[in-house]
């Protein structure tokens, strides 16, 4: 299979992927306490995190970490082949920007800035998106369309809008071989193909573990990991049934799931009510804005959060085992220039927080509310200057902190 790779192309992306000399220091936000600027120096297979800050070395259980760093913007080499600069959507929702170097015998050969050359089984991949648009909203729509699960065969989504169903056989030198049910079709130029969506019934992912983590790299790769091991020489990530390995300098984001931080988007509320300004009703969204698109503020993508619209309220019953509610609140990028809103946090019937007016383009505002012995938590989004026009509010990383 490796014979499909042009030698010159390999040299180009290997040079482009050469790692930096050292990992950058980034902000570590603990479940409780103040953030600190540090480099991650080790993560053990028992989820123990070691870091180096200006004050010296330190150790923290991953379960006590809210996050370190932030996801990077997606970028790839965009080389000489029409299948270069693609996005690979993994079976578990992770995304890897990569050059598609070939497909044969159920295996996918890729070259990326994060992982150099590596292989995946097609059963580990949900979709391949070729030449994704630079416009973020259009790219999000592409990813969503290619990731749909309402089909029982591989799908070839052509650039002209046509869709073929059948089975992906091969990709070689920018040409795609596809069987639409009556034998292989003539090779299709990848320039004519927007995406390949693999049969959802064939996808294989590992069972979720009690502690997982989102892990991000400097090329924009984001992986939902069941295991992360970081040493001086290597970071090794288990995700979607594959072991990804790369240099520690490429690591830029680590966000554990399943520890002391409990995200509201993973809980069931006991009540939600939206009161339209006129007649349009808006549901709340988990890990998405109110339009159902990824959470984004000022160009930054967020994995966790709640999307709400004015005027609405969302209530959770608490078990008394949480010490604090925290979030960063802002208008989503999708609000455009018109949105304006004010947010409130109630603990029981008591108002504990009122935000300033949220306006487009403003940085997220940190919210922290004590919850000792609290029985309920309610988030409220209300109108501000312009009624409910474009009031797409994001409660970014909306989270409860478990008592120790």
Buried (B, 14 or more C-beta within 10 A) or exposed (E): BEEBBBEEBBEBBEEEBEBEEEBEBBEBBBBBEEEBEBBBBBBBEEBEBBBBEEEEEBEBBBBBBBBBBBBBEBEBBEBEBBBBBBBBBBBBBBBBBBBBBBBBEEBBBBBBBBBBBBBBBBBBBBBBBBBBEEEBBEBBEBBEBBBEEEBEBBBBBEEEEEEBBBBBBBBBBBBBBBBBEEEEBEBBEBEBBBBBBBBBEBBEBBEEBEBBBBBBBBBBBBBBBBBBBBEEEEBBBBBBBBEBEBBBBBBBBBBBBBBBBBBBBEBEBEEEEBEEBEEEEBEBBBBBBBBEBBBBBEEBBBBBBBBBBBBBBBBBEBEEEBBBBBBBBBBBBBBEEBBBBBBBBBBEEEEBBEBEEBBBEEEBBEBEBEBEEBEBBBBBBBBBEEBBBBBBBBBBBBBBBBEE
